[in-house]
């Protein structure tokens, strides 16, 4: 097998950057996706030097802008043809209501819809791999999700904490629905809870919310380093022990029971249908993986 190629979104800091560095040291070819050109280029060079692996490249894309995500997928398939591992890691916790220029609430667009479009757009590139794997980074916040995952257009109806929890629930719902659809194609799809990690994740909401986020995990004695938080992602991306495992939720390199709502097939299908509608994903692309498998 030739050098495996791994695509990581949200790769310029925290868990994404730690995952990229670990896999670069294992001689993976890396494609780093970030929003800021200067920062993404700098992190790419840092990882090349630290890993002594020159096969690290980068692209700029804001996952919240769906037309840019589609364009990114086209460029990636033109440049690489095959992708072995897709790590959907980019995420944001937005306390104040904001809509993208495409009219989609920013948390939903960044944490779920961007990855929905990217993943479906890259299924054919993943099929060219001998052992294709998709890893969706969720969190323990998904247990607080209500299952009502919608595009909140009004600021008066917006609850940032609830929308974030529902976006993380969407990650797990999407994982299970996608795993069922891709089982016959041999593409493994799993979700990960990396735990409470010391990153700048909540910094976009200001200093006070960011400090509260860190203090919450410090009080529980569970604030992990990014490298520690990335371990389960690296395990699912690279370990032979993970071959054949699909449709599972992981923490600490072990399967973990997800929320009851995440396993509700009716809610999974409702999310899938609304994601297709909101994203405007092409019929032919959705049709390729439209039907769930029946039986083992």
C-alpha distance (Angstrom), angle and dihedral (degrees) to the residues before:
residue distance angle dihedral
X1 . . .
X2 3.82 . .
X3 3.79 122.4 .
X4 3.84 107.2 -58.5
X5 3.80 116.9 -118.8
X6 3.80 120.1 -140.5
X7 3.80 125.5 -168.9
X8 3.82 116.2 -157.4
X9 3.79 125.1 -172.8
X10 3.79 119.0 -155.2
X11 3.79 87.8 26.4
X12 3.81 101.2 150.3
X13 3.81 99.7 81.8
X14 3.78 145.7 6.6
X15 3.78 119.7 4.2
X16 3.80 94.4 -4.6
X17 3.79 93.6 54.3
X18 3.82 92.0 44.4
X19 3.81 90.4 50.5
X20 3.79 90.9 49.9
X21 3.80 93.0 50.3
X22 3.81 93.1 48.3
X23 3.81 93.1 49.8
X24 3.81 92.7 43.4
X25 3.81 87.5 56.9
X26 3.82 87.6 53.6
X27 3.83 87.9 56.6
X28 3.80 97.2 -106.4
X29 3.76 119.6 153.5
X30 3.80 105.1 -117.5
X31 3.80 132.5 -151.7
X32 3.79 110.0 -168.9
X33 3.80 119.6 -159.6
X34 3.80 120.0 -160.7
X35 3.80 138.7 155.6
X36 3.80 98.8 -129.5
X37 3.80 117.6 63.2
X38 3.80 97.4 -154.1
X39 3.80 94.2 46.5
X40 3.80 94.5 43.9
X41 3.81 92.2 50.3
X42 3.81 90.9 47.8
X43 3.81 93.7 50.0
X44 3.80 90.3 47.5
X45 3.80 90.3 55.6
X46 3.83 91.6 45.6
X47 3.80 91.0 54.2
X48 3.80 92.5 46.6
X49 3.80 90.6 54.0
X50 3.80 96.6 42.0
X51 3.81 94.1 47.4
X52 3.82 98.5 33.1
X53 3.79 85.0 -131.9
X54 3.80 115.5 131.3
X55 3.80 93.2 -173.3
X56 3.79 93.6 91.4
X57 3.80 118.7 113.2
X58 3.78 135.1 169.5
X59 3.79 143.6 -147.9
X60 3.80 130.8 -169.9
X61 3.80 118.6 -127.8
X62 3.79 136.3 147.1
X63 3.81 103.4 -139.8
X64 3.81 89.6 -153.2
X65 3.82 91.4 66.0
X66 3.78 103.7 74.1
X67 3.79 97.5 -167.2
X68 3.81 88.0 56.1
X69 3.80 89.8 50.2
X70 3.80 90.7 54.1
X71 3.79 90.9 48.8
X72 3.82 90.2 49.0
X73 3.80 91.5 53.4
X74 3.80 91.0 52.9
X75 3.82 91.6 50.4
X76 3.79 92.4 47.6
X77 3.79 93.5 51.7
X78 3.79 90.7 47.3
X79 3.82 92.5 48.7
X80 3.81 101.1 39.3
X81 3.79 110.1 12.9
X82 3.80 92.3 -162.5
X83 3.79 131.9 54.1
X84 3.80 120.5 -172.5
X85 3.80 101.7 -176.4
X86 3.80 130.0 24.6
X87 3.81 116.3 -167.4
X88 3.80 111.1 -168.4
X89 3.79 98.1 -161.4
X90 3.82 108.4 138.2
X91 3.77 113.2 113.5
X92 3.77 145.2 152.7
X93 3.77 138.2 -162.2
X94 3.81 107.5 -144.7
X95 3.81 115.3 -172.1
X96 3.82 96.5 -177.3
X97 3.78 123.2 60.6
X98 3.80 113.8 -101.2
X99 3.79 133.2 164.4
X100 3.79 125.6 -151.7
X101 3.80 119.3 -125.1
X102 3.81 85.9 -98.8
X103 3.82 90.3 59.7
X104 3.80 98.0 -106.5
X105 3.80 123.9 131.6
X106 3.80 106.5 -103.6
X107 3.82 100.1 -127.1
X108 3.80 92.4 50.5
X109 3.81 92.0 44.9
X110 3.81 95.4 48.4
X111 3.79 100.9 38.5
X112 3.79 100.7 37.8
X113 3.80 121.5 1.4
X114 3.80 96.4 51.3
X115 3.78 90.4 53.8
X116 3.80 91.5 43.2
X117 3.81 90.4 57.3
X118 3.81 94.6 40.9
X119 3.79 93.5 49.4
X120 3.79 96.5 47.5
X121 3.80 89.6 45.6
X122 3.82 91.3 54.6
X123 3.81 100.5 44.5
X124 3.81 91.9 103.2
X125 3.83 90.8 50.9
X126 3.81 90.2 49.8
X127 3.80 91.0 49.6
X128 3.81 88.5 63.6
X129 3.81 90.2 64.3
X130 3.79 123.3 92.0
X131 3.82 92.1 -137.5
X132 3.81 108.7 18.0
X133 3.79 117.8 -171.8
X134 3.81 134.1 -176.0
X135 3.80 119.3 -164.1
X136 3.80 120.0 -169.5
X137 3.80 114.5 -162.9
X138 3.80 109.4 -141.5
X139 3.81 128.0 153.8
X140 3.78 144.3 -138.7
X141 3.81 86.4 -89.3
X142 3.80 87.5 81.6
X143 3.82 88.9 77.0
X144 3.82 87.3 67.9
X145 3.81 92.7 52.8
X146 3.79 116.1 118.7
X147 3.79 97.0 -151.9
X148 3.81 91.7 -118.8
X149 3.80 98.0 114.9
X150 3.77 110.6 175.1
X151 3.76 145.0 146.4
X152 3.81 101.2 -97.5
X153 3.80 105.2 -152.7
X154 3.80 99.2 174.0
X155 3.81 124.1 72.3
X156 3.80 88.7 -148.9
X157 3.81 90.1 62.1
X158 3.79 95.7 44.4
X159 3.80 124.3 111.6
X160 3.81 109.0 176.9
X161 3.79 96.2 -159.7
X162 3.79 93.3 47.8
X163 3.80 92.8 46.0
X164 3.80 90.8 50.4
X165 3.82 91.7 50.1
X166 3.79 90.3 48.9
X167 3.81 91.4 48.8
X168 3.81 89.1 54.2
X169 3.80 89.2 47.8
X170 3.81 86.8 51.4
X171 3.82 88.6 57.1
X172 3.81 90.6 57.7
X173 3.81 95.3 41.0
X174 3.81 89.3 50.4
X175 3.81 90.5 48.5
X176 3.79 93.5 55.4
X177 3.81 95.6 42.2
X178 3.80 91.6 47.4
X179 3.81 94.4 45.0
X180 3.78 89.6 55.0
X181 3.80 91.9 50.0
X182 3.81 95.9 45.3
X183 3.79 98.5 42.6
X184 3.80 93.0 99.0
X185 3.80 90.5 49.6
X186 3.81 90.7 56.5
X187 3.81 94.2 -119.9
X188 3.81 112.8 142.0
X189 3.81 116.2 -142.9
X190 3.80 122.7 -171.8
X191 3.81 138.7 160.8
X192 3.80 127.4 -134.1
X193 3.79 135.6 -155.1
X194 3.83 103.4 -158.4
X195 3.81 93.1 -171.2
X196 3.80 127.3 -128.8
X197 3.80 105.4 -30.3
X198 3.82 129.8 -170.7
X199 3.81 99.0 -119.0
X200 3.80 139.4 126.4
X201 3.81 88.7 -105.2
X202 3.82 98.3 128.4
X203 3.81 95.1 33.9
X204 3.80 93.6 103.1
X205 3.82 88.4 72.8
X206 3.80 93.8 58.1
X207 3.78 136.6 -90.3
X208 3.82 99.1 -69.8
X209 3.85 97.4 54.1
X210 3.81 89.3 44.2
X211 3.82 91.6 52.9
X212 3.81 91.1 47.3
X213 3.81 89.3 51.6
X214 3.82 91.3 53.3
X215 3.82 94.9 42.2
X216 3.81 90.8 52.6
X217 3.80 91.9 60.7
X218 3.81 93.9 37.4
X219 3.81 90.4 57.4
X220 3.78 89.2 52.3
X221 3.80 90.9 47.7
X222 3.79 90.6 -124.2
X223 3.79 105.7 111.3
X224 3.80 104.7 130.4
X225 3.78 131.9 -166.1
X226 3.82 115.1 -108.2
X227 3.82 89.1 -112.2
X228 3.80 90.7 55.0
X229 3.79 91.5 46.1
X230 3.80 90.4 51.4
X231 3.81 95.4 54.1
X232 3.80 96.6 91.7
X233 3.80 91.9 46.7
X234 3.81 90.5 51.4
X235 3.81 89.8 47.1
X236 3.81 93.0 53.4
X237 3.80 91.5 43.5
X238 3.79 98.4 49.5
X239 3.80 115.6 11.9
X240 3.79 121.6 105.8
X241 3.81 85.9 -146.1
X242 3.82 88.6 69.0
X243 3.81 94.6 55.8
X244 3.79 111.2 121.1
X245 3.80 95.1 13.5
X246 3.79 113.1 123.7
X247 3.79 139.7 155.3
X248 3.81 94.4 30.7
X249 3.81 138.0 127.4
X250 3.81 116.0 -132.5
X251 3.78 139.5 -163.8
X252 3.82 126.6 168.7
X253 3.82 90.5 3.0
X254 3.80 90.5 -61.3
X255 3.78 133.3 101.6
X256 3.79 112.9 -100.7
X257 3.79 131.9 -168.1
X258 3.82 109.3 -104.1
X259 3.78 125.0 -152.4
X260 3.79 119.7 -65.9
X261 3.80 90.2 -120.0
X262 3.80 91.5 56.9
X263 3.81 90.5 58.8
X264 3.81 94.4 49.7
X265 3.80 104.8 112.2
X266 3.80 92.8 -158.8
X267 3.81 90.6 57.6
X268 3.81 90.2 44.9
X269 3.79 90.7 54.6
X270 3.80 92.9 45.1
X271 3.80 89.9 53.4
X272 3.81 91.1 47.3
X273 3.80 92.7 51.4
X274 3.80 94.0 46.7
X275 3.82 90.8 46.2
X276 3.80 91.1 53.5
X277 3.80 90.1 49.4
X278 3.81 96.8 45.4
X279 3.80 95.2 43.4
X280 3.79 96.1 44.1
X281 3.79 88.8 -137.1
X282 3.79 111.0 -175.8
X283 3.80 118.4 -96.3
X284 3.79 94.5 -124.7
X285 3.80 92.1 51.8
X286 3.79 94.0 48.8
X287 3.80 91.8 42.0
X288 3.81 91.6 59.6
X289 3.80 90.5 67.0
X290 3.79 100.5 18.0
X291 3.77 100.4 114.6
X292 3.77 122.5 70.4
X293 3.77 118.1 -135.0
X294 3.77 119.3 -107.5
X295 3.76 118.7 -140.9
X296 3.82 126.4 -1.2
